[in-house]
């Protein structure tokens, strides 16, 4: 009786690990695409841009007023310096020339 149950649990564990690996790859791919897109937009518009992580595999490109407003809403919970990269600020483009 325990053998089929153990096999079922092993299959469920394998499936969970497989899905987690796929989610990590998807997250890294989306992060890389957001960084490349932000760099291209920054060169074109001559503005400094921030890549912010809202959720896993959800990255958005924001300008300074939007970043300030976003961190103002979550500041009571955490204190974040948006001029340095951290778990929320993934990338900051170079200062335009």
C-alpha positions as a Python dict, from the first residue, in 0.01 Angstrom:
ca = {
    (1, 'X'): (0, 0, 0),
    (2, 'X'): (281, 243, 76),
    (3, 'X'): (462, 187, -254),
    (4, 'X'): (196, 351, -477),
    (5, 'X'): (160, 639, -233),
    (6, 'X'): (536, 697, -225),
    (7, 'X'): (547, 687, -604),
    (8, 'X'): (266, 943, -626),
    (9, 'X'): (447, 1174, -381),
    (10, 'X'): (774, 1139, -575),
    (11, 'X'): (598, 1230, -900),
    (12, 'X'): (435, 1533, -736),
    (13, 'X'): (775, 1650, -603),
    (14, 'X'): (936, 1605, -943),
    (15, 'X'): (656, 1801, -1111),
    (16, 'X'): (689, 2084, -855),
    (17, 'X'): (1068, 2110, -908),
    (18, 'X'): (1019, 2110, -1286),
    (19, 'X'): (767, 2395, -1265),
    (20, 'X'): (991, 2596, -1031),
    (21, 'X'): (1286, 2568, -1271),
    (22, 'X'): (1067, 2689, -1557),
    (23, 'X'): (941, 2983, -1348),
    (24, 'X'): (1298, 3086, -1261),
    (25, 'X'): (1402, 3078, -1628),
    (26, 'X'): (1093, 3278, -1726),
    (27, 'X'): (1166, 3535, -1454),
    (28, 'X'): (1529, 3575, -1568),
    (29, 'X'): (1426, 3607, -1933),
    (30, 'X'): (1168, 3875, -1858),
    (31, 'X'): (1416, 4063, -1638),
    (32, 'X'): (1680, 4062, -1913),
    (33, 'X'): (1428, 4181, -2173),
    (34, 'X'): (1311, 4463, -1944),
    (35, 'X'): (1669, 4579, -1886),
    (36, 'X'): (1749, 4581, -2257),
    (37, 'X'): (1425, 4764, -2335),
    (38, 'X'): (1496, 5024, -2064),
    (39, 'X'): (1844, 5090, -2199),
    (40, 'X'): (1710, 5138, -2552),
    (41, 'X'): (1432, 5370, -2436),
    (42, 'X'): (1676, 5570, -2224),
    (43, 'X'): (1905, 5628, -2522),
    (44, 'X'): (1613, 5732, -2737),
    (45, 'X'): (1432, 5959, -2488),
    (46, 'X'): (1744, 6091, -2306),
    (47, 'X'): (1589, 6018, -1963),
    (48, 'X'): (1701, 5804, -1673),
    (49, 'X'): (1476, 5502, -1628),
    (50, 'X'): (1427, 5248, -1350),
    (51, 'X'): (1332, 4882, -1392),
    (52, 'X'): (1110, 4790, -1095),
    (53, 'X'): (1004, 4439, -995),
    (54, 'X'): (638, 4438, -891),
    (55, 'X'): (598, 4059, -871),
    (56, 'X'): (775, 3750, -1002),
    (57, 'X'): (806, 3787, -1380),
    (58, 'X'): (641, 4132, -1364),
    (59, 'X'): (891, 4407, -1443),
    (60, 'X'): (799, 4762, -1535),
    (61, 'X'): (1002, 5053, -1666),
    (62, 'X'): (934, 5378, -1482),
    (63, 'X'): (1060, 5736, -1480),
    (64, 'X'): (1158, 5921, -1162),
    (65, 'X'): (815, 6064, -1067),
    (66, 'X'): (653, 5723, -1105),
    (67, 'X'): (927, 5558, -898),
    (68, 'X'): (885, 5816, -621),
    (69, 'X'): (509, 5765, -617),
    (70, 'X'): (549, 5386, -606),
    (71, 'X'): (792, 5394, -315),
    (72, 'X'): (583, 5653, -134),
    (73, 'X'): (296, 5405, -125),
    (74, 'X'): (508, 5123, 23),
    (75, 'X'): (739, 5336, 238),
    (76, 'X'): (545, 5283, 564),
    (77, 'X'): (620, 4912, 531),
    (78, 'X'): (984, 4933, 414),
    (79, 'X'): (1256, 5189, 366),
    (80, 'X'): (1401, 5171, 15),
    (81, 'X'): (1670, 5384, -144),
    (82, 'X'): (1569, 5398, -510),
    (83, 'X'): (1910, 5522, -625),
    (84, 'X'): (2068, 5181, -551),
    (85, 'X'): (1969, 4843, -686),
    (86, 'X'): (1795, 4607, -445),
    (87, 'X'): (1516, 4350, -453),
    (88, 'X'): (1269, 4608, -594),
    (89, 'X'): (1497, 4824, -810),
    (90, 'X'): (1649, 4583, -1059),
    (91, 'X'): (1827, 4823, -1293),
    (92, 'X'): (1888, 5197, -1328),
    (93, 'X'): (1990, 5325, -1669),
    (94, 'X'): (2288, 5554, -1712),
    (95, 'X'): (2247, 5924, -1676),
    (96, 'X'): (2170, 6063, -2023),
    (97, 'X'): (2430, 6282, -2186),
}
